[in-house]
Amino acid sequence: MSFVVTPNGSRIAWDAFGSEDLPPLVLIQGYGAQLLGWRPEFCELLVQEGFRVIRFDNRDVGQSQRYPEGGYELSDLADDTAALLDGLRLDSAHIVGQSMGGMVAQELALRHPDRVRSLGLVYTAPSLRYFWGRDAIEGRLDAAAPASRDEFVAHYRAAEAVCRSAAYPQDVEWLTDVGAQIWERGWEPDGPERQLRAVLATVDRDEVLRSLRVPATILAGDSDQLIDPAASVRLREVIPESTLTIFPGMGHELPEPLWGEITALLAAGARRSQ
């Protein structure tokens, strides 16, 4: 694990796959998720497509900086991503974000357009109108905080059940393994709540997204129980240089049988910018 320290003294934990000579592609995680959610095998497929893949912990999760006072917005997470690029001495990169990470990616492209070569927006939304899983997310916060690794793993599997796909079995074995890793790397019980407040404070980006001039690859599943797939349709309508693929039977997760098609689509979108 490596770290970048931002100008305001905040720490960002990151790692990478692939040669530094390859074009950089940065993966932004979703609400409450550590970088571990981008599975190494998925990252390696992107490396095979010709990219250096960089994943990192957003603030308040994993090994990145904690913000006990909260009070930040998604724009601050976008600025964190720009600071990561600075720390890695990258003028720009291809940016892929899933869920909340896709909202951060939109903010990054709007606030720092010169830093974004292309966008990959995976089951995300331009506004809160499309969040139909809010009760499920807030229900996680109401549950008693796990006090041990085993309790956390069970809590994590239960929380991820709402992300399952209709047409693909959820990989419970991997969820069990990654849940243990999340606990061991450093689980912050209050971090997800602070991130959720940032999500709920987000502004409607529908119209401002029309100003984007980078290729955007928009991906979603038609069985998503957290974010209405109509959000991706709307993103396609408002982002000029965008494509949309909706996978039948996919939920709020990336099923392994679809990895090859998903990474190929993301790579093709990135190459459009070249």
Order of alpha helices (4+ residues) and beta strands (2+ residues): beta-beta-beta-alpha-beta-alpha-beta-alpha-beta-alpha-alpha-alpha-alpha-beta-alpha-beta-alpha
